[in-house]
Amino acid sequence: MERWWKIAFFVSIICWLAACKPPEVEVTATSAALSASVPPTRTIAPTITMTGTATSAALSASVPPSPPPTALPTLVPTETSTAVPTATPSLWASVSDERLNSATGLSFEVVNQIGGEITAVEVKSDVAFLGIGPRLVALDVTDPSRPQVMGQSDVLPGVVQDFVLVGELAFVTTGENGFWVIDISNPHTPQVVSFKPQSAKAQQIAYQDAHLFVLGMKEGEALENELVIYSIANPENVVEINRLTLPFRYFYGDMILEDESIYLVDNYSEKLYVVDIAQLEQPLLMNTIAVTDNVAKTLSNKTLYTLENGELHIFDISDSQRTVEIAQIDNLIEDYWQIEKMMVRENLLFVSAWYCDQIPCGATLFVFNISEPGQAKEIAPLVLDSGLVDTHVINDRLYAATISQLLITKRPEWHQLGHLRDYITYGAIDRLTVADERLYVVNSFGRGIGIFSLEQPTQPVKAGAYTGAFDEITAGNNQIYPSAGWGEGLHQVDVQHPGLPKRISIWGEDDSVDGPPVLETGRLYALLNGYLAVLDVTDPGKMILLNDLAPSPQGYGPHRYISVSDNIVYALGHQGIYLLDASDPTAVVEIGFIPEEDDMCALTAGDGYVFVYSATPYCSQYDVEGSHLTIYDTSNLAAIQVVGRLEINSPVETMLLKDDNLYLVGGDLRVVDISQPDSPQIIGSFPTPGQAHAVAAFADLIYVADGAGGLLVLRPLE
């Protein structure tokens, strides 16, 4: 990865803009009272089945910068284990052919799935339902001091974006995979009932008077948003009433339904959109209300709240043709905070403000009583692990969800918030590696390295954690070497006792490490500020630098990604691939260069070949037309030649060479047969729920770091 890209990624708000078409099949819902049914199976490949049990583990995730008033407390990991309900293989079959546009012979069995980001929360009686990665999870909160997992849905083909509870049914949106109907009458075994495809990526969902309102983003040359209205008067037959195209490109806000209007409150644009739904058969974009752009804003009871530079402005928008400011409160929050989200619940204003100037990152949830306009009274703030996702006030309890944590607090007359309990799940999983019969996974938002035992490979069990802000890792001989591209240096950590990881040393404490380090035969290869460093790690107690770095340590070097094979380092740079002979690590010599044809994005080497993925424009995750895999024969370094080429047309972030197969990840998973390098071919593919970032292999299993979708454990099926 590029240093600049990592830094931008670290401080940016996560958005999902994958360019994939939803399936063109439609399945009608059946009554929740009936036994669960599934979408009709289509004759395609790959065929996906799911078995096994899942585990959840603890850690957290977060993002950007600003100084907190109090230090973030250390989170105590909480591990839970929950049986996976009976699998529904056709979930994947219903979307995989359209999404991956391939029909291949190699398929995969989903053996397990762990963690993922919390995306939404709803509470019904004493059960809290959470969207966690690609599942709907039911949590027993009868005793709020001891929240317990009751059950969870099957692994859906997409990360849960939002959901709404209607009676005994949950309607769950999953982005490009439409929305799903899940029977929650028995929270111990939520059952998928049906699937509803959409032409726009289903994001937010709301319910009123036997109707669903689904907001989605439509892909194309000009991105558009779309509001779709469904009738669920008869749950056995979900019927589309109408749809309305909305004239804005992106939407980063909340959809709020009040009476006969839908308000689209965008935190980034300068407009508030008002949709009239009095006539459901003819929804109308009635008005756009001008508001300040790039400020936090929310709406309740036709009252708009905006917060900018610490000042809260309150507007009456009951007249959709104009806004009237009814109050202004100065210095509500110090303006150095990074305000992320605002919500109003029962005359309470919740403001989530985040920071990342200490590790781990975190946030504070400010709570204000706004029952009297113009006189906001602050209630004691809550320290969060990351920015607020959703919140609900029910009786005397507050449920506040972040992307990796559910906090349950109570309000003794709201004089102060009494802390009851946190429920923590493992957040996004961005990188991983396997060594010493352990799986090491990375959450790159400052929550560190999770250590999982693979004593039972299909059921990884959390054994420990090493905290810090990292985005790459390699491991071996009971040592892990996590690193980051924003000046964290290269760590050496002893994990012989995984429950008590011990940092031994840091090399280049203020240096940035590009791409994953490579461990091979007692040497550790890493790119420090773009320059190759070769370190001796045969002594588990220290790292010894063997070579001289570039003569100008202040400058940024030419390399950004490496692969190592037979003492030859293949270093990917901006102009092509450098071949560096490290046979004598004290005198690394450049012995060759493969010039750039297109923008080279990822590479791996082995068995006398180098495999390079290229895309134009530069390594785009979305515009991948014309992207391809090129295979170079490097058995004769004096006469390197291209022997094979394969069109990919999908993003690729990392590659894994295993036997005669090359596993490509970067959104989804694809498998290329390279047994005949002059004629490579795609033999398998798998549509992961989230955004696949990395892949590793152990025994007969494939492990995928699926970002917000958590960890996937797959078994290839010939």
C-alpha positions in Angstrom: 0.0 0.0 0.0 1.0 3.6 -0.5 1.9 5.5 2.6 -0.4 8.4 1.6 -3.2 6.0 1.0 -2.9 4.4 4.4 -2.8 7.7 6.2 -5.9 8.9 4.2 -7.6 5.6 5.0 -6.8 5.9 8.7 -8.4 9.3 9.0 -11.3 8.9 6.7 -14.9 7.9 7.3 -15.7 4.5 6.0 -18.0 4.3 3.1 -19.1 1.5 0.9 -19.0 2.2 -2.8 -18.5 -1.2 -4.5 -19.5 -1.3 -8.1 -21.5 -4.5 -8.3 -24.8 -5.4 -9.8 -27.5 -7.0 -7.7 -29.1 -10.2 -8.8 -32.1 -10.0 -11.1 -34.0 -12.7 -9.2 -36.8 -11.9 -6.9 -38.1 -14.1 -4.0 -41.3 -13.3 -2.2 -41.4 -13.3 1.6 -43.3 -16.0 3.5 -45.0 -15.5 6.8 -42.9 -15.4 9.9 -45.3 -17.9 11.5 -44.5 -20.4 8.8 -41.4 -22.5 8.7 -38.5 -20.6 7.1 -38.0 -21.0 3.4 -35.2 -20.0 1.1 -34.7 -18.3 -2.2 -34.9 -20.5 -5.3 -31.6 -22.1 -6.3 -30.1 -21.2 -9.6 -27.9 -23.5 -11.5 -24.6 -21.7 -11.3 -21.2 -22.0 -9.9 -19.7 -21.8 -7.4 -22.1 -23.7 -5.2 -21.7 -22.6 -1.6 -22.6 -24.6 1.6 -22.2 -23.6 5.2 -21.5 -25.7 8.2 -19.7 -25.5 11.6 -19.8 -23.2 14.6 -18.7 -19.7 15.0 -16.9 -17.8 17.6 -16.9 -14.1 18.4 -13.9 -12.4 20.0 -13.0 -9.0 21.4 -11.1 -6.0 20.3 -12.3 -2.9 18.7 -12.0 -0.4 15.9 -12.0 3.4 15.3 -10.7 6.4 13.4 -9.6 10.2 13.3 -7.9 12.9 15.3 -8.7 15.4 18.2 -7.7 15.6 21.8 -9.9 13.9 24.4 -10.7 15.3 27.8 -10.1 12.0 29.4 -8.0 9.0 28.5 -9.7 6.0 26.9 -9.8 3.1 29.3 -8.4 -0.3 28.3 -11.1 -2.6 26.8 -11.3 -6.0 28.3 -11.7 -8.6 25.5 -14.8 -10.7 25.8 -15.1 -14.0 23.9 -18.4 -15.6 23.1 -19.2 -18.8 21.2 -22.5 -19.3 19.4 -23.7 -22.2 17.3 -24.4 -21.4 13.7 -28.1 -22.1 12.7 -28.9 -24.5 9.9 -27.2 -23.3 6.8 -29.0 -21.9 3.7 -26.6 -22.6 0.8 -28.8 -20.8 -1.8 -28.2 -17.5 -0.1 -24.9 -17.3 -1.9 -26.1 -19.0 -5.1 -28.7 -16.3 -5.5 -26.1 -13.5 -5.8 -22.8 -15.0 -6.8 -23.3 -15.4 -10.6 -24.4 -11.8 -11.1 -21.9 -10.3 -8.7 -18.8 -12.2 -9.9 -19.9 -12.8 -13.5 -18.2 -16.2 -13.6 -19.2 -19.8 -13.6 -16.2 -21.9 -12.5 -15.6 -25.4 -11.3 -14.0 -24.7 -7.9 -16.5 -23.9 -5.1 -16.1 -23.2 -1.4 -17.7 -24.3 1.8 -18.2 -21.7 4.4 -16.9 -23.4 7.5 -16.9 -20.4 9.9 -17.2 -16.7 10.2 -16.0 -14.5 13.1 -16.6 -10.9 14.1 -17.2 -7.9 11.8 -18.3 -4.4 12.4 -21.5 -3.5 14.4 -23.6 -1.5 12.0 -27.0 -1.1 13.7 -28.9 -2.0 16.8 -32.6 -2.4 17.7 -34.1 -3.5 21.0 -37.3 -5.5 21.4 -38.4 -6.4 25.0 -35.2 -7.7 26.6 -33.5 -8.7 23.4 -31.0 -6.4 21.6 -30.6 -7.2 17.9 -27.3 -6.1 16.3 -26.0 -6.2 12.8 -22.5 -7.6 13.2 -20.6 -8.1 9.9 -22.8 -10.3 7.7 -25.1 -11.6 10.5 -28.1 -10.5 12.6 -27.2 -11.3 16.2 -29.6 -11.6 19.1 -28.3 -10.5 22.5 -30.2 -11.3 25.8 -30.1 -8.1 27.9 -32.6 -9.1 30.6 -29.8 -8.6 33.0 -28.0 -5.6 31.5 -24.9 -6.3 33.6 -24.5 -9.7 31.8 -25.5 -9.4 28.2 -25.4 -12.9 26.5 -25.5 -14.0 22.9 -28.7 -15.9 22.2 -28.4 -16.7 18.6 -27.4 -15.4 15.2 -28.5 -15.7 11.6 -26.8 -17.4 8.8 -23.8 -15.6 7.2 -25.5 -13.3 4.7 -23.8 -12.6 1.4 -23.3 -8.9 2.4 -22.5 -6.9 5.4 -25.6 -5.8 7.3 -26.1 -2.1 6.5 -29.3 -1.5 8.5 -32.4 -3.3 9.7 -35.9 -2.7 11.0 -38.0 -5.0 13.2 -41.6 -5.5 12.3 -43.5 -8.0 14.5 -41.6 -11.3 14.3 -39.7 -10.3 11.2 -36.5 -8.4 10.7 -35.9 -6.7 7.3 -32.1 -6.4 6.8 -30.4 -4.5 4.1 -27.0 -5.8 2.8 -25.9 -3.3 0.2 -25.5 -4.7 -3.3 -27.3 -7.8 -2.2 -30.7 -6.2 -1.6 -32.6 -6.9 1.6 -33.4 -10.1 3.5 -36.4 -11.1 5.5 -35.4 -13.0 8.8 -37.8 -14.7 11.2 -36.9 -13.6 14.7 -39.8 -15.3 16.5 -37.2 -17.5 18.2 -34.1 -15.3 18.9 -32.1 -18.4 19.5 -32.4 -19.4 15.9 -33.1 -16.5 13.6 -34.1 -18.0 10.2 -33.7 -16.5 6.8 -37.1 -16.4 5.2 -36.5 -14.7 1.8 -34.5 -12.3 -0.2 -35.5 -9.2 -2.2 -33.1 -7.9 -4.9 -32.8 -4.2 -5.7 -31.3 -2.3 -8.6 -29.7 0.1 -6.1 -27.4 -1.0 -3.2 -29.8 -1.2 -0.2 -28.5 0.9 2.6 -31.0 2.4 5.1 -34.4 1.1 5.8 -37.5 2.4 7.7 -41.0 1.1 8.4 -44.4 2.8 8.7 -48.0 1.6 8.4 -47.2 -1.8 6.7 -44.7 -0.2 4.3 -41.0 -0.4 4.0 -38.9 2.5 2.7 -35.5 1.4 1.4 -32.8 3.9 0.4 -30.2 2.6 -2.0 -27.3 3.9 -4.1 -27.4 3.2 -7.8 -24.3 2.5 -9.9 -23.6 3.8 -13.4 -21.8 6.6 -15.2 -23.7 9.0 -13.0 -24.3 7.7 -9.5 -27.8 8.3 -8.2 -29.7 7.4 -5.1 -33.1 5.7 -5.1 -35.9 5.4 -2.7 -38.0 2.2 -3.1 -41.4 1.7 -1.3 -42.7 -1.8 -0.5 -46.0 -3.0 0.9 -45.7 -5.8 3.5 -49.4 -5.9 4.3 -49.2 -9.5 3.3 -45.8 -10.8 4.5 -46.1 -13.7 2.2 -45.9 -11.3 -0.7 -43.6 -8.2 -0.5 -44.8 -5.9 -3.2 -43.0 -2.9 -4.7 -45.3 0.1 -4.7 -43.1 2.7 -6.4 -39.6 4.1 -6.6 -38.2 7.6 -6.7 -34.8 8.6 -8.2 -33.1 11.2 -6.0 -30.8 13.8 -7.7 -27.7 13.5 -5.6 -24.5 11.6 -6.1 -23.5 10.5 -2.6 -25.3 10.3 0.7 -23.6 10.2 4.1 -26.4 10.8 6.5 -29.7 9.6 8.0 -33.0 8.8 6.5 -35.7 10.1 9.0 -39.4 9.2 8.5 -41.9 11.5 10.2 -45.6 11.3 9.4 -46.0 11.8 5.6 -42.5 12.9 4.9 -39.1 11.4 4.6 -36.1 13.7 5.5 -32.7 12.9 4.1 -30.2 14.6 6.3 -26.8 14.6 4.6 -23.8 15.6 6.8 -21.7 16.6 3.8 -23.9 18.3 1.3 -25.5 21.7 1.7 -29.0 20.4 1.3 -31.7 18.7 3.3 -34.0 16.7 1.0 -37.7 16.3 1.8 -39.8 13.6 0.2 -43.6 13.7 0.3 -45.0 10.2 0.8 -48.6 11.1 1.4 -49.4 9.3 -1.8 -47.3 6.2 -1.7 -48.0 5.5 -5.4 -46.6 8.9 -6.3 -43.7 9.9 -3.9 -42.4 13.3 -4.7 -39.2 15.2 -4.0 -41.1 18.1 -2.5 -38.2 20.4 -1.5 -34.6 20.8 -0.8 -33.7 23.0 2.2 -30.4 24.8 2.1 -28.2 24.2 5.1 -24.5 24.6 5.8 -22.4 21.8 4.2 -19.8 19.7 6.0 -21.5 20.1 9.4 -23.0 17.5 11.7 -26.8 17.6 11.6 -29.8 15.7 12.7 -33.6 16.1 12.7 -36.5 15.3 15.1 -40.1 16.4 15.1 -39.5 18.8 12.2 -36.7 20.5 14.1 -33.3 20.5 12.5 -30.1 20.6 14.7 -26.7 21.6 13.2 -23.4 21.7 15.0 -20.5 23.7 13.6 -17.4 25.2 15.3 -18.9 24.2 18.6 -22.1 26.2 18.0 -25.5 24.4 18.0 -28.2 25.9 15.7 -31.8 24.8 16.0 -34.2 25.4 13.1 -38.0 24.9 12.8 -38.6 23.3 9.4 -42.4 22.6 9.7 -42.8 24.9 6.7 -41.0 23.0 4.1 -40.5 26.1 2.0 -38.3 27.9 4.5 -36.4 27.4 7.8 -36.7 29.5 10.9 -33.8 29.5 13.4 -35.4 29.3 16.9 -32.3 29.0 19.0 -28.5 29.2 19.0 -26.2 27.8 21.7 -22.6 28.9 21.7 -19.7 26.8 22.8 -21.8 23.7 23.2 -18.7 21.6 22.4 -15.1 22.8 22.0 -14.5 23.2 18.3 -11.3 21.2 18.3 -13.4 18.0 18.4 -14.0 16.0 15.3 -17.8 15.8 15.3 -18.9 12.6 13.6 -22.6 12.0 14.3 -25.6 13.6 16.0 -28.9 11.9 17.1 -32.0 13.0 18.9 -33.8 10.6 21.2 -36.6 11.6 23.6 -35.5 15.3 24.0 -31.9 14.1 24.3 -29.2 15.2 21.9 -26.3 12.7 21.4 -23.1 14.0 19.9 -20.3 11.6 19.0 -16.9 13.3 18.8 -13.8 11.3 17.9 -10.0 11.6 18.1 -7.0 9.7 17.1 -4.0 11.5 18.6 -3.4 8.6 21.0 -3.5 4.8 20.5 -6.0 3.3 20.5 -8.2 5.8 18.8 -11.5 6.5 20.5 -14.4 8.9 20.9 -16.6 10.6 23.5 -20.4 10.6 23.5 -21.8 13.9 24.7 -25.4 13.9 26.0 -27.5 17.0 26.3 -31.0 17.6 27.6 -32.7 19.8 24.9 -36.3 19.7 26.3 -36.1 23.5 26.5 -34.9 24.9 23.1 -31.9 27.2 23.6 -31.0 25.8 27.0 -29.1 22.5 26.4 -28.0 20.9 29.7 -25.1 18.6 29.5 -25.3 15.1 31.1 -22.1 13.3 32.0 -20.3 12.2 28.8 -19.5 8.5 28.0 -16.1 7.4 26.7 -16.5 5.1 23.6 -14.1 2.9 21.7 -15.0 4.6 18.5 -17.6 6.8 16.9 -21.3 6.2 17.5 -23.3 4.1 15.0 -26.7 4.0 16.6 -28.4 4.6 19.9 -31.8 3.9 21.6 -33.3 5.1 24.8 -35.8 2.5 26.3 -37.2 3.1 29.7 -34.2 3.8 32.0 -31.6 2.3 29.7 -29.4 3.7 27.0 -28.1 1.4 24.3 -25.2 3.0 22.4 -23.6 1.0 19.5 -20.2 1.7 18.0 -18.6 -0.3 15.2 -17.2 -2.8 17.7 -19.0 -2.3 21.0 -22.5 -2.1 22.5 -22.7 -0.1 25.7 -25.6 -0.5 28.0 -26.0 2.3 30.6 -28.8 3.5 32.8 -29.9 6.9 33.8 -30.7 7.7 37.5 -32.8 10.7 36.7 -30.2 11.6 34.1 -28.0 13.3 36.7 -25.3 11.0 35.6 -25.0 8.0 33.4 -24.4 4.8 35.3 -22.2 2.3 33.5 -23.6 -1.2 33.4 -21.9 -3.4 30.8 -20.1 -3.5 27.4 -20.6 -6.2 24.8 -17.6 -6.2 22.6 -17.2 -8.0 19.3 -14.1 -8.3 17.1 -14.3 -5.4 14.6 -13.0 -5.1 11.1 -10.3 -7.6 10.1 -8.0 -6.1 7.5 -4.9 -8.3 7.4 -3.9 -11.8 8.6 -1.2 -14.4 8.5 -0.7 -18.0 9.8 2.3 -19.4 11.6 3.0 -21.7 14.6 -0.6 -23.2 14.3 -2.0 -19.8 15.1 -3.9 -17.2 13.1 -2.9 -13.5 13.6 -5.4 -10.9 12.5 -5.0 -7.2 12.2 -7.6 -4.5 12.9 -5.9 -1.5 11.3 -7.9 1.2 13.2 -5.7 1.1 16.3 -7.1 -2.0 18.0 -4.0 -4.2 17.2 -3.4 -7.8 16.6 -5.7 -10.7 17.5 -4.1 -14.0 18.2 -6.2 -17.1 17.5 -5.3 -20.7 18.2 -5.8 -23.1 15.2 -5.8 -26.3 17.3 -9.1 -26.8 15.7 -8.6 -25.1 12.3 -12.3 -24.7 11.5 -12.9 -23.0 14.8 -10.3 -20.4 15.6 -10.3 -19.5 19.3 -9.0 -16.3 20.6 -5.9 -16.8 22.7 -4.6 -13.2 23.1 -4.1 -9.8 21.7 -1.3 -7.2 21.1 -2.5 -3.6 21.1 -1.3 -0.9 18.8 -2.0 0.8 15.4 -0.9 -1.7 12.7 -1.9 -2.5 9.2 0.5 -5.3 8.2 2.0 -8.4 9.9 4.2 -11.4 9.4 5.0 -14.2 11.9 7.1 -17.2 12.6 9.0 -19.1 15.3 6.7 -17.7 18.0 7.4 -14.1 17.0 5.2 -11.6 15.3 6.3 -8.6 13.4 3.5 -6.1 13.1 4.1 -2.8 11.3 2.3 0.3 10.0 2.6 2.9 7.3 2.3 5.9 9.6 5.5 6.0 11.6 5.0 3.1 14.1 8.1 1.3 13.1 8.6 -2.5 12.9 7.7 -4.3 16.2 9.2 -7.6 17.4 6.8 -9.4 19.8 7.3 -12.7 21.6 4.0 -14.7 21.5 5.3 -18.0 22.9 2.7 -17.4 25.5 -0.1 -15.9 23.3 -2.1 -14.7 26.3 0.8 -12.5 27.4 2.5 -11.2 24.2 5.7 -9.4 25.1 7.3 -6.7 22.9 11.0 -7.3 22.5 12.1 -4.4 20.4 11.1 -1.8 17.8 13.2 -1.1 14.7 12.8 2.4 13.2 10.4 3.6 15.8 9.4 6.7 13.8 9.7 5.0 10.4 6.9 3.9 8.1 6.8 0.3 6.9 5.3 -0.2 3.4 3.6 -3.5 2.5 3.8 -6.6 4.6 7.3 -7.6 5.9 8.6 -11.0 4.6 10.1 -13.6 6.9 12.4 -16.2 5.2 15.1 -18.4 6.6 16.0 -16.3 9.6 15.8 -13.0 7.8 13.2 -10.4 7.9 12.8 -8.2 4.8 10.9 -4.9 5.3 10.5 -1.6 3.5 11.4 1.3 5.9 10.3 4.5 4.3 10.4 2.9 0.9 14.0 1.4 1.3 14.8 -2.3 1.7 16.0 -3.4 5.2 17.3 -6.9 5.8 17.3 -7.9 9.4 18.7 -11.0 11.1 16.1 -12.5 13.5 17.7 -15.8 14.2 18.2 -14.6 17.8 14.6 -14.3 19.1 15.7 -11.6 21.5 16.6 -8.9 18.9 16.6 -7.7 15.3 19.9 -6.9 13.7 20.1 -4.7 10.6 22.4 -6.4 8.1 22.5 -3.9 5.2 22.9 -0.2 4.7 19.7 1.7 4.0 19.5 4.4 1.4 22.1 7.2 1.7 19.3 9.8 2.3 17.1 8.6 5.1 15.1 11.8 4.9 13.9 11.0 1.4 11.3 8.5 0.6 12.5 5.4 -1.2 11.5 3.9 -4.6 9.8 0.7 -3.2 6.3 0.1 -1.9 5.8 -3.7 -1.8 8.1 -6.7 -1.8 8.1 -10.4 -2.3 11.1 -12.7 -1.7 12.1 -16.0 -3.3 15.5 -17.7 -3.2 17.3 -14.7 -1.9 15.9 -12.5 -4.6 13.8 -9.6 -3.5 11.2 -8.4 -6.0 10.4 -4.8 -5.0 7.4 -3.1 -6.6 8.0 0.6 -7.3 6.3 3.4 -9.2 8.2 2.7 -12.3 8.2 -1.1 -12.3 9.8 -4.1 -10.5 13.3 -4.0 -9.1 15.2 -7.2 -8.7 17.5 -7.1 -5.7 20.0 -9.9 -4.9 20.2 -10.4 -1.2 22.4 -13.5 -1.2 24.9 -11.4 0.7 22.5 -9.3 2.9 25.3 -6.9 3.8 25.6 -5.9 0.2 22.2 -6.0 -1.5 22.7 -5.5 -5.3 20.2 -4.5 -7.9 20.5 -7.1 -10.7 17.5 -6.4 -12.9 14.4 -4.3 -13.6 11.0 -5.0 -15.1 9.6 -1.8 -16.6 6.1 -0.8 -15.9 3.5 -1.5 -18.6 0.5 -0.4 -16.7 0.0 0.6 -13.0 1.4 -2.4 -11.1 -0.6 -2.9 -7.9 0.4 -6.2 -6.3 2.9 -9.0 -6.8 4.1 -12.3 -5.4 7.0 -14.6 -6.5 7.8 -18.3 -6.3 9.1 -21.3 -8.2 10.9 -19.2 -10.8 7.9 -16.9 -11.6 6.7 -13.5 -10.6 3.0 -12.8 -10.7 1.9 -9.2 -11.1 -1.5 -7.6 -11.0 -1.9 -4.4 -12.9 -4.8 -2.0 -13.3 -5.5 1.4 -14.9 -6.2 4.0 -13.6 -3.7 3.5 -10.8 -4.9 0.6 -8.7 -8.5 1.7 -8.6 -10.9 -0.4 -6.5 -13.8 0.5 -8.7 -12.8 1.1 -12.3 -11.0 -2.1 -13.1 -11.8 -2.6 -16.7 -8.7 -3.9 -18.4 -7.0 -5.0 -15.3 -4.9 -8.2 -15.7 -2.5 -10.7 -14.2 0.9 -11.0 -15.9 3.3 -13.9 -15.3 7.0 -13.4 -15.7 9.5 -16.3 -16.1 12.4 -15.4 -13.9 14.3 -18.7 -14.0 16.9 -16.9 -16.0 17.4 -13.5 -14.5 19.4 -12.3 -17.4 16.5 -13.0 -19.8 13.2 -12.4 -18.0 10.2 -12.8 -20.2 6.4 -12.7 -20.1 4.9 -16.2 -20.4 1.3 -15.7 -19.4 -1.4 -13.1 -19.1 -5.0 -13.2 -17.9 -7.7 -10.6 -17.8 -9.1 -10.2 -14.3 -11.4 -7.1 -14.4 -11.7 -7.0 -10.6 -9.7 -5.3 -7.9 -6.8 -7.2 -6.4 -5.1 -6.1 -3.2 -3.0 -9.1 -2.2 -2.1 -12.5 -3.6 -1.3 -15.9 -2.1 0.6 -18.6 -4.0 -0.3 -22.1 -2.8 0.6 -25.2 -4.8 -0.6 -24.6 -8.4 -3.2 -22.0 -7.4 -3.0 -18.2 -7.0 -5.6 -16.7 -4.6 -6.5 -13.1 -5.4 -8.4 -10.9 -3.0 -9.5 -7.3 -3.2 -13.2 -7.1 -2.8 -14.0 -10.7 -3.5 -11.9 -13.9 -3.7 -10.8 -15.5 -7.0 -8.6 -18.5 -7.7 -6.3 -18.8 -10.7 -4.8 -22.1 -11.8 -1.2 -21.4 -12.8 -0.1 -25.0 -13.2 0.5 -24.0 -16.8 2.0 -20.5 -16.5 1.5 -19.9 -20.2 -2.2 -20.4 -20.0 -3.5 -19.3 -16.5 -7.3 -19.5 -16.0 -9.8 -18.6 -13.3 -11.1 -21.8 -11.7 -13.0 -20.5 -8.7 -14.5 -17.5 -7.1 -16.3 -16.5 -3.9 -18.4 -13.4 -3.3 -17.3 -12.4 0.2 -19.8 -10.4 2.3 -17.4 -7.5 3.0 -14.3 -6.2 1.3 -11.7 -8.9 1.2 -8.2 -7.5 1.9 -6.0 -10.5 2.6 -5.8 -14.3 2.5 -3.9 -17.1 4.2 -3.9 -20.9 4.1 -3.6 -23.6 6.8 -4.3 -27.3 6.4 -7.0 -27.6 3.8 -8.6 -24.2 4.7 -8.5 -20.7 3.3 -8.8 -17.7 5.7 -10.0 -14.4 4.4 -9.7 -11.0 6.1 -13.0 -9.5 4.9 -12.9 -6.0 6.5 -16.3 -5.1 8.0 -17.3 -8.7 7.2 -14.9 -10.1 9.8 -13.0 -13.3 9.3 -14.1 -16.0 6.8 -13.0 -19.6 7.1 -13.5 -21.4 3.7 -12.8 -24.9 2.5 -12.2 -25.4 -1.2 -14.3 -28.1 -2.8 -13.0 -29.7 -6.0 
